[in-house]
Amino acid sequence: MSNEVKMIAKRIRELRSILDISPAEMAKVTGLSEAEYLEMESGTRDLSFTFLHKCAQRFNIDISELVTGDMPKLSKYTLSRAGEGMPIKRREGFDYQHIAPLLRNRLADPFVVTAKYSRKLEEEPIALSTHGGQELNYVLSGRLKIQIDDHIEILGAGDSVYYNASIPHGMVAIDGEDCVFISVVIKGESAEDDYKYKPVILPAKTTPAEEALIYKRFVTETFDENGQLKDISFNPPSNFNFAFDVLDELAKKCPDKTAMVWLSKEKEKRVFTYADISRNSSKAANYLKSLGIGKGDKVILVLKRHYQFWFILNALHKLGAVAIPASHLLTALDFDYRLNAAGIKAAICTVDNDIPKHLEEGSVNAPSLQIKISVNGRVEGWHHFDSEFEAFPDTFERPEDQSIDDPMLMYFTSGTTGYPKIAVHTFAYPLGHIVTARYWQNVDPDGLHLTVSDTGWGKAAWGKIYGQWLCEAAVFTYDFDKFEASDLLSLFKEHNITTFCAPPTIYRFFIKEDLKKYDLSSLKYVTTAGEALNPEVWQQFKAATGLKIMEGFGQTETTLTIANLVGTEPKPGSMGRPSPMYEVDIINAEGKPAKVGEVGEIVIRTDKRTPCGMFAGYYKAPDKTKAVWDNGVYHTCDMAWRDEDGVYWYVGRTDDVIKSSGYRIGPFEIESVIMELPYVLECAVTGVPDETRGQVVKASIVLVKGKEGTEELKKEIQNYVKERTAPYKYPRIVEFVSELPKTISGKIRRVEIREKHGRK
């Protein structure tokens, strides 16, 4: 038997075992003796369509799942071109082509069937079989002899027969040629789509004040008949610099307008206008210049959410230096690698979290580091920013030698293996976030926007400065040490926060609070990014607040790439559609564009144009750049599928997809089911090695306070998943943990969970 037959047989054995069904019961279901059934299950005998159909019915899954290991994904329609479909060759003399395998909750299974002519089969009695439901056969070419019970009919092209499929029936090609016919197997019970979607397009509203927003100086926008952004092109000056062309210009245009509301961890509040930020950034630029920092110099910034970050970042922009924001969680080894990999000349660090100590230890073998500056406290042998920069002038003359193509920012990316790569962004990068702020976060020029992010993460660039100020909105910054859902929830009404963006982790914690206790009436719009958002979280947050969480997707290397943009109706759990800035596609394992419903890798095509704000490459690593970006195609290494409406659905990182017993399982789907349980606070699903199955599904679960993890609870969770997904997807391993490993941005580090399991 072929490997394909053996793999399908293996899935049948697996599902029977999971559901605790005896071979005797399966033999009865399939109309075979127990010995015959076990022979089928062993993969040593060919598998008829009828056998597969009856197995799938008993397992309560789609027949296509048995054959391919993939579940149907589409809810509205599926299209099969001539010659396409899912081939099933499981009965002697018959080739089946399933032409709707991607449509979920089908009421029928349609096939194009080729019955191969065989004199032997024509002369022998017709083999009869039964299955549930009804069946339609319509002959396209050739002649078909069909027997239904003890009745025999001869069908030619254009003839059809419709019958109760529980009656014994069979067919054979006759008269010396193959017969091609359509077979529609109609299920015995009806089913309805589990998700009904009616698109609603809301025209975007623009006020005269919004027409004059500063970002309009640098772009040309095109809208469709519904007022939705259709395209955006950029026309900045060749020496564009955010600090001069946006910040300083806003200081002239609206000097007293609030740029940032800042709150310390002790709840000390400070309000900074655009004029304040502009003046202090010029002071800082003059100060840093006096220390010897200039164009092209690399400066690492470890400043948490201190307000000085905004002064210093814009000062570095004015100097033409390269800012390298970094996490306050770095160790000595982290500093050692970063200082040398980037050739860092200066370090500007908070005294919190023993950062100066770690940097000192990590800089022993870093000859490039010449300047060390402390913030929010003094360190012996270091310059002290807070006391020293104030003495410098609050104006800074614009240099003449700057270009929009110069490097402006560098981010160390968190990879799953090896040392982090260094993504380089040019001075064009802030402009790429116009779409992020204006058409995704929906920031209000008269509102206050909060993005939850440490400044050491690229998400701070998405939500705490560039796009927001280009749209003339104020940003809210809370310099907290430890996230507490109740603490953050209390701030919305107190400070009249109007728009909000946070990773899904934050929303998961929010819905476990009693949201009725908090006044969230100031909130007008909410967004999320960083990882996929579970539909259950989406539904619960909307039920509590009336707000739809608009999901977005992008990477450190890009700006907002895919999103539910303003004016569109989101499908809960979806990523949305590609940004007009990006030409996005999904490619399959063969590198070809994926069909509707087919899982593949998200790629960005740049052969026609490179999106404004996309990275310039990895620093001093052309080989690493080429590995992901070559021949006009950038590989994200993120997996997704696209539905018939052009909406993208996230599956996971390429190394997160679980391959078990021939099935390909995306962790996000299982996590979403587990998150429906009221006592689950967080969960992460990973694949762990298994000698028999290749990998098995593991669920690492954080329970809400007061809930104890027991063996009985593990069984309850496993059964819950079995009942709501295909049985092979349930977590064979359930582990209760106190917390999940995360990046500074709130993303769950599944790679760390996998590595930990491997060490056990």
N, C-alpha and C positions, 0 to 999 in steps of 0.2 A: 504493500500500500504506500501511497505518496505521503510525504511529510505533512501535507495539508490535511489529509484524512486523519492521520495520527493526532494532529493538533486539535482538530474538532472533537475527536473521541476523548482526548484528554480533558477538554472543557466540559464535556458531558459527565465524565467521571467526577470532576471537581465539583460541579454543581450538585450532582446527586449526593455527594458526601456532605457538602455544606448544608443542604436541606434535609439531610438525614432520611433519604429515601432508599429503600432496599432494592436490590436488583430484581427481586420478585415483583415488586410493585411496578417498576419501570417496564419489566417484561409484559405485565398485564396492560399497561398504558399503551405500549407500542404494538401489541398483538403478536408478540413473539414468545417462544419458550425462554426460560431463564438462561439456558445455555446459549441460545441464539443471541439474546440481548447482550450477554457478557462478551460474546465474540465481537459484536458491533462496538461495544464500549472499549474493547482492547485496541481498536484501530486496525484489526487484521481483516476486516470485511468492508466492502463498499457500503456507503450510507445513503439510503434512498431519501428523496425529498420528504416522503410521507413519514419516515422514521424521524427525521430532523424536526419536522413540523410538530409531531406529537411530543417529542422531547421538549421543544421550546414552550409548547402550551403547558406542560406539566411544571416546568421551571418558572413559568410566568415571565418569560423574556421574549424578545423579538427573535425570530429565526436568524436574522442577519447578525445578531450578536454571537450566536453559536458559530456561524460560518467565518466571521471576520474578527471577532473579538472587540468590535466597536459597536457602541449603541447608537441608534438613530438620534439625530440632533435637531432636525428641522420641524417647525410647527405649522407653517403656512402652506408651502408647496415644495416639490422637488422636481427637477428637470433632468431627464435622461436623453441625451442625443443618440442618434443612430449608432448602434454598436456598443453603447455604454451600458452600465449596470453592473450588478454584482453577480459574477458567474458562479453557478452551483452545478457541479457535475458529479452527482451522487447516485445515479441510477443507470444501470446498463442501457446504453442506446439513447439516452436523453441528455441534452445540454439545457440547463435552465439559466436564464439571465434575469435576475431580479431587477426591475426597473424603478423601484421606489424604496431602496433600503435605508435612505437617510431620513425619511419622514416618520416622525414619532407618533405613536397612538393611531396607527393606521387601522382602518376598518377592514382592509383587504390587503393581500399580497399579490401584486401583479407580476407576471413573468412573460418573457418571450421564450418559448420552448422550441428547440429543434429535436424532433424525433428522428433518429438516424435509421435509414432503411436497412433491414436485415431480413433475408429470406428465412433464416432460422426462426426469428421472432414472429414473422408473419404466419408461419405454418404452425407454430406451437400455440397452445391455449394462452390467452392473455392473462398476465399476472394481475390480480386485483388487490386493492388496498382501500382503507377508509381513513378519514380524519374528520374533525369537527367542522361545522359551518357549511357553506355552499360553495359551488365552483362554477365558473363560466369558462368554456373553451371556444375560441373563435379561430378558424383556420385561415391563415394568410396565403399559404402555398402548399402544393402537394395534397395527398389524401390521407385521412386518418380514420382508422377503425377503432371505435370506442365501445366498450362494454360497460353497461350500468346494470348491476344485478345480473339478470339473465337476458337482458335486451342488448342487441348489437346494432349499431348505426354506422354508416359510412358517411364521412364528412369531406367535402371538397372546399376550395377557396371560397370564402364568403359565408360558409355554413357555420352555425354555432350551436352549442348545446349548454343548457343550464340545469344543474341538478344538485340534489342533497348529497353532500360529500360523505355523509355517514353511511351511505349505501355503497357496498363494494363496487369499485370501478377501476378501469384501466384502459390503456390505449396503446396503439402501435401504428407506425407508418407502413403503408402498403403501396403496391403497384410500382415497385422498383425505384422510388425516389424518396428523399428526405421530406418530412412534413414540418413546416414551421407554423406554429399557432400561438395565440395569446391565451394564457391561462390566468384567471383571476380567482384566487382563493379568498373567499369572504368569511370572516370570522363569525363565530356563532353568537357573540355578544358585541354590542356597540360600545364605542369609547369616544370620549370627547377630548379635545385638546386641553392640556393642563395649563396652558397659558394663552390667553386671548389678547391680542395686541391690535390696537387701533391707533395708528400714528396721528399725532396732533401737532401741528406746526403753529407756533405762536410768533407773529411778526415781531421783530426787534424794534424797540422804540428808541428814538434818538432825539434828544432835546438840543436846542441851539447851543447851550453851554457845552454839551458833549461834542458837538461838531467842532468846537474850538480847542479840544483837548490837545495837549502838546504832542502826543504821539502821531497826530494827523500830519505833522510836518515831515514825517519820514516814511509814510506808507501811502499806497493807493489801494483802496478796498473795492471789491465788486460784490454785489449782493444779488440773490435770486429773487423771483417774484414774491416769495414769502418773507423777504427781509432777512434771510439767513446769509451769513458770510459764505460766499462762493469762492473767492480768491483774494489773495493779498500779495502785493508786490512792494518791494522796499527800495527807497531812493534816498538813503542817508548821504551826508557828505563823506568824502574819502577819508577825512580825519575824525569821523564821528567818535565821540567820547561821552559816555553817559554822565560823568560827573560835571563836565562843562556844558553839554548840549541839552541835558535834561534837568539835573539838580540845580545848577547855577541859573538856568533860564527860569525855572519855577520860582527861585528866590527873587527874581526880578518880576515875574508875572503875578505871583500871589505870595509875597513874602511872609504874611502872617497866617497863611493857611497851615493847618496841622499836617505834618508829615508823619509823625510817629507819637503814639502814646505808649510810654514805657513804664512797666511795673516791676519793681524789684521783688525778690523772693520774700522780703519783709512787707510787701505791699506798698512800698514807697512809690508814688506816682510822679512822673515827669512828662511834660508835654514839649515836643520839639517841633518848631515850624520849619518850613523849607529854608527860610533864611538862616535859622539856627544851624541846621545840618550843613548848609553851604559854607557858612563862616567857619565852623569848626573843622570841616574837611580841609579848608584852605590852611588853617592854622597847623593842622596835622601834616599837611603836605610840606609846608615850609620846615616844620620840625624834622620830619624824616629825611628831607633833602639835606638838612644840616648835618645829619649823622652819616651821610654818604650813600643814601638809597636813591637810585635813579632808574631810568628807563631799562626795562628788561631784567632788573634784579628780582630774584625770587624771595618772597616774604611769606612765611607761614604764620597763620592767624589762629590762635587757640583762645577764643574769647567768649565761648558759651553764647548767652543772649545779652551780654553787656551792651549798653547803648554806645560805648566807644567803638564797637565794631563798625557801625555805620559811618562814624567819622573817619576811621582809619581806612576802610575799604575804598571810600570815595577819594581819600587822599592818595592812595596807591594808584587809582585810576588816573588822577591828575598828573602824577609823576610818570605814568607809563610803565610802572613796575608791575610785576605779576603777583597777584594775591593767591595764596594757597590756603583756603579755609580748612580747618581740621578739627577733629573731635577732641574733647577734653578727656576722653577715655584712653588716649594713647599712652603706651608704656615706653620705657627706655628703648627697647628693641624696635618699637614702631618708629620712634624718632630717629634712631640710627639709620634705618632704611630710608626714610623719607628725606632726611637732610642730604644724604649722599646721592640718592636717585635723582632728585630734582636740582641739586647744586644750590641749596638754599643759603642765601646770604644773611638774612635777618629773621629773628623770631620775635613775635609780639604775643605774649601769653598772659592769661589771667593767673593770679596766684592761687586760685582755688584748686582743689583736688591734687595738690602737690605737683602741678604741672611743671613749674620751674625745676624741681628736683629731677623729675623724669627726663626733662630736656637736657639738663646738665649731664646726667648719666649717659644719655644717648648721643651726645655730641662729642664725646672723647675722641672719636675717630672721624670727625666731620670737619675737615679743614676749611670748607666753604663758609661755615657759619662765623660771621664776624660781629654781628650786632644782636644784642638781647635786650628786650624792652618788656617791662612788667606793667600790668594794668590791675587796678583795684588793690594795690598793695606794693610794698617795696621788697626788692630782693638784692642782697649784697652783690655788688659788682655789675648790676644791671642798671640800665636807664629806667627812669620812672615816668611813664607817659603822662599820667594825670597832672603831675606838678610841673612838668617841663614844657609841654606843648602850648600851654596857655600864654606863654610869653611871646609867641610868634605872631606875625601879621595875619589878619583874617582875609587877605586877598592873595590870589596866586595866579601869576601870569601863565597863559596857556603856551606850552612848548610848541615849536613849529615842526618838529620832526616825528610827530605821531601819525599812525595810520590805523584805519579801521581793521586792517588785517594783522596788526600786532597782537601777540598773546596778551590776554588780560587776566584770565583765571586758569588755575590748574586744580583739578580734583583727583585725589587718589581714589580709584574705584575699588569697591570691595568685591573681589573675585572669589570663586569657590575653591580654587587651587592656586598655588604659587603666590608670588608677591603681587600687591595691587598694581594695576596699570595707572598711568597718569594721563587723564583726559585733558586736552588743551582747548580752551575757548578763546576766541578773539574778541575785540571790542565790538563786534557786531552782535554778540550773544544777547545783550539785554533786549534788543529789538525783537528777537524771536519770542520773547515772553509777552508781547502785546496780545497775542491770541490767548495765551495762558490766562492772563488777568481779565481781559475785556470780554472774551467770548466763552470762557469756561468758568472761571471763578465769579464772573459777573460783578466785579467790584464797582462800587458806587463812588463817583468823584466826591460826593458829600458824605460818604459813609466811612466805616472803620472796618478794616479787614484783618482777620487773624488767621495766619497759617502756623500750625504747631510744628515747629522745627528748631533744632539747634543750628546755630550758624555754621557748624562744621560740616553740615550735610548740604548737598546740592539743592535740596528742596527749599532751603532758605532763599536761594536765588529765584526760585519759582514763585515764592509767596511773600517775601518779606522786604522787597526793595524794587526790583527793576520794572516788571510789568505794572505793579500797583502804582508806582510814582509816574510812569509813563501815562497812566490813566488818571493821574492826579488824585488818587485815593490815599487816605491815611492808613498806616499799618499799626496794629497793636502788637506789642511784644511783652511777654510775661517771662521774666528771668528766673523761672523756678528750677529747683534742683531735682525734685522727684514728682512725677505726675500722679495726681490724685483726681479722679473723675469729679468728685463732689466739689473740689477746690476750683477746678476750671469752669464747671457749670455755673458756679455762683458769679462769675465775672461777666457773663454775657449782658445781662440787664444792667449791672452796675456801671459798665463802661459803654453801653449802647453799641455793642459789636453787631455789625449788619451782615457781613459775609464771613464764611468760615471754611477752612480747608484743613484736613487732618488725615493721617493714615487710617485704614480700617480698624486697626487696633484701638484707637481712641473711641470710635463709634461703638465697638464691641463692649468697651467698659461703660460707655454712656448708657446703653440700653439696659444694663444690669442695675443701674440706679433707678430710683423712683423719680422719673423725669417730671412728674406732676408737681414735685416740690420746688422746681426751679422755673423762673420766669425767662423763657427763651423768646419772648415776643419781639425783641429787637432784631432777631435773625431773619433775614429775607432769603438767603441763598446759601447752600452748603455743597461742598465738593470733597472728593477723596482721591488719593493716588498713593502709590507706594507698593501695593499688592492688591490682589483681587478682593472685592467686597462681597461678602456672603449675602444672598438675597434675603435671608431671614433677618439680618441686621438692617438691611434697607427697609423692609416692611415694618419692623418694629419702630424704627426711628420715625418713619413717616406717620405711623399710627399715633405716636406720642406728640409729634410736633407739626404734622401737616407738610413737612418739607421733604422733597425728594433729593436724595444724595446723588449728585451728578459725578460719575466716576470718570477718571482720566488716566492716561498711560503715557509714560515717557521714560527716559533713562538719563543718567548723568551725562551721557554723550549727546543728548538731544534736548529739545524743549518739548512742550506738549505735542504728542504725536497722534494719539487716538483719544477721543473724548465724546461724552454726551454734552454737546455745546448748548449754549443759551438758545432757548426757543424750540428745542427738540424734546420729545417725550422719551424718557429713558426706559429701557427694558431692564427691570431689576436684575442685577448681577452681571450686566454687560458692560463692556468697555466703551461702547459707542461706535462712532465712525471716524475715519481718518481726518485729521486737521487739514484744511485747505492748503496749508503750507507743505504738506508731506504727500508724496506718492507712495502709499503703503500697499503691500501685497502679502499674501500668505503662500509659501511654497511648500511642496511636499518633499518626501525623502529623495525623490529623483531630481529635485531642483526646479520642477515645473509648477506653474500656478495651481494652487489647490482649488478643487471644485467647491461649490457651496456645501457646507457641512463637513468638509474634510479637514482634519486637524493637520496643521503644519507650522512652520516657523514664520513669525512676523519679520518681514524685511522692508527696508526703505530703498526705493529706486532713486538714484541720484544722477542717472545718465543725462537727464534733460536739465535739471537744476538741483543745486545743493540747497536745502532749506536754510534760511537765515537763522543763525543760532546753533546750528549743528557743529559738533566739535571739529577741530582741524586735524585730529589724529592723536595718537598716544606719543607722549614726549620721548624722544630719542628711542623709539621702538617701531620702526617702519614695518618690521616683520609682524608684530602684534596688530598693527593697524591693518595691514593687508589681510590678515587672517579673518577679520570681520568686515572689512570694507574693501572690495576689489571689483573691478569691472562694472562700476556704477551701481553696485548693490551692497547695502549695509545690512549685516546680519545681527538681529537683536538677541538671538538665542532664547527668545520667549516664544512659547507655543500658544496657538489660539485657533479657533475656527470662525468662519463667517457665515451668517445666515442669509436667507433669501432677500432680506431687506438691507444687506450690506453692513449689518451690525456685527461687531467683533466680540467674541466670547473667550475669555482667558482660560487657558488650561494649566500652564505652569512653565517654569524654566525647563529647557531641554533636558537638564540632568535631574529634574524633579519628577518627570513622568515615570510612573511605576509600570513595569512589565512583569505580569504575573500569569503563568500558565497560558501564555499566548495572547492575553488581553493587555491592552494599553489603557492604563487608568490614570486620569488626571487627579491630583490630590485635592484640588479646589472643590470639586463636586462632592466628595465625601465630607470634607470639612464643613461645607454648607449644610449638609444634612445633620451632622453632629451638633452644629451650632443652633439647631432648632430646639434642642433640649434645654429647658429653663435653668438647669443646674450647671451647664457648661459655660464657663467664662471665656476660655480660649481653647483652640486646638490646632494641632499641626499634624498633617498626614504625610508619612514618608514611606518609601519602600526599603525593606531590609532584606539581605540575602537569605535565600532558602534553597537547600539542595534539590528539593523536588520541583518547586514551582519557579525557580529563578529568583523571584522576589515575592514577599508577602506584604500586605498592607499593615502599617503600624499607625496607631493614633496616640499622640502625646496630648494629654488633656489637663487643663487647669480648671478646677471646679470652683464654683462660687463659695464664698465664706460660709462655713457651717455645714457644707456637704462633704461627707466622708467617702473616699474611694474604696470600694469593696469589690470582692470577686462577683458578688451578685450584681453590682452596678455595671461592671464590665460586660457581663452577659446581657444586661438590659440595653446597653449602648450597642452592642453587636447585633442584637435582634432588631433594634430600631433601624439600623442601617440596612440590614437584610430586607426589611419590609418596604423600604423606600427607594432602594436602588437595586440594580442587578445583584443577585446574591454573591457573585464572585468579588464584589467590591468591598465587602464588609471587612473591618480591621480584625485580622486574626490575633494581633497583639494590641492590647490597650494598656497604656502606662499613664498613671496619674502623677503629675509633676506640680511643683509649687509655682514654677514660672517657665516660660519658653525663652530660649535664647533669641535675642533680637539684635539688629543693627541699631545704631544711634538714631536712625530714622524711623524705627518701629517695625521694620520688616522682620518677619520670622526667618531665622537662619536654619532652614531645613538641613543644609549640609552639615551643620554642627550636630544636629540630632542623629543623622545617619552615621557620622563619625563616632559619636558616643556609643551608639548601639554596636558598632563594629568592635569597640574596645571591650565590651562586656564579655 
